[in-house]
Amino acid sequence: MPRDFLLSPAVAFTILFVVIFFTALLFSRLSFRRKTAQSADEKKAYSCGEEFTGHMIQPDYSQFFPFAFFFTILHVVALVIATVPIESVNTFTIALFYIMGAVTGLFVLLGKKGE
């Protein structure tokens, strides 16, 4: 069927690429363009009518990573709990040991430092 041909990845990508290209071309013609050149003052940062003298903020992700690991560990534990077959005592025991190890790892990860 011709319909199957249109659903092949290469043909679908080409069709979407052409549609998006012409849509971007259309919107670029409709977009606002400044007729005059910008002055040096127009390129300055504006902060409530005052000169902006601040420096760029350097984000510190050191507080983010423990929480990222926390959620990763919890999601893996939830996956283990959801997929372990409860009928078998051995697999259930192994899953419980895995969960206890994850909880211990979370205590180590989120424990207070310097105490």
C-alpha positions in Angstrom: 0.0 0.0 0.0 1.2 3.5 -0.6 0.2 4.4 2.9 2.9 2.0 4.3 5.5 3.8 2.1 4.6 7.1 3.7 5.2 5.7 7.2 8.7 4.5 6.6 11.1 6.6 8.8 13.1 8.1 6.0 10.0 9.3 4.0 8.2 10.5 7.2 11.4 12.5 8.2 11.7 14.1 4.8 8.0 15.1 4.7 8.2 16.6 8.2 11.5 18.3 7.4 10.0 20.0 4.3 6.8 21.0 6.2 8.8 22.5 9.1 11.2 24.2 6.7 8.4 26.0 4.8 6.6 26.9 8.0 9.8 28.5 9.4 10.3 30.3 6.1 6.7 31.6 6.2 7.0 32.8 9.8 10.4 34.4 9.2 8.8 36.6 6.6 6.0 37.5 9.0 8.4 38.3 11.9 9.2 41.8 13.0 12.4 43.3 11.8 13.8 46.5 13.1 14.4 49.0 10.2 17.0 51.2 12.0 20.3 50.1 13.5 20.4 49.6 17.2 22.3 52.1 19.4 24.7 51.1 22.1 22.2 52.0 24.8 19.6 49.6 23.4 21.9 46.6 23.9 22.5 47.3 27.6 20.7 45.3 30.3 17.8 47.0 31.9 17.1 46.7 35.6 14.2 48.8 36.8 15.6 52.0 35.3 19.0 51.6 37.0 22.4 50.5 35.7 22.9 46.8 36.0 26.1 46.3 37.9 25.6 42.7 39.0 27.7 39.7 37.9 26.5 36.6 36.3 25.3 34.0 38.7 27.4 30.8 38.8 25.0 28.1 39.8 26.2 25.5 42.3 24.8 22.1 41.7 26.3 20.5 44.8 22.9 20.5 46.6 21.1 19.2 43.5 23.1 15.9 43.0 22.2 14.2 46.4 18.5 14.8 45.6 18.9 13.5 42.0 20.5 10.4 43.4 17.8 10.1 46.0 15.0 10.1 43.4 17.0 7.7 41.2 17.5 5.2 44.0 13.8 5.5 45.0 12.6 5.0 41.4 14.8 1.9 41.0 13.5 0.5 44.4 9.9 1.2 43.3 10.6 -0.7 40.0 12.0 -3.6 42.0 9.0 -3.7 44.3 6.6 -3.5 41.4 8.2 -6.3 39.4 9.3 -8.8 42.0 7.1 -11.9 42.1 5.7 -12.4 45.6 4.9 -16.1 45.1 8.6 -17.1 45.5 10.0 -16.6 49.0 13.6 -16.4 47.7 13.0 -13.5 45.3 10.9 -11.7 47.9 13.8 -12.0 50.4 16.3 -10.8 47.9 14.1 -7.8 47.1 13.8 -7.0 50.8 17.6 -7.1 51.2 17.9 -4.9 48.1 15.4 -2.4 49.6 17.2 -2.3 52.9 20.5 -1.7 51.1 18.9 1.2 49.2 17.5 2.7 52.4 21.0 2.4 53.9 22.5 4.1 50.8 20.0 6.9 51.2 20.9 7.5 54.8 24.6 7.6 53.8 23.8 9.9 50.8 21.6 12.4 52.7 23.4 12.1 56.1 24.7 15.3 57.8 28.2 16.2 56.8 30.8 17.3 59.3 29.2 15.8 62.4 
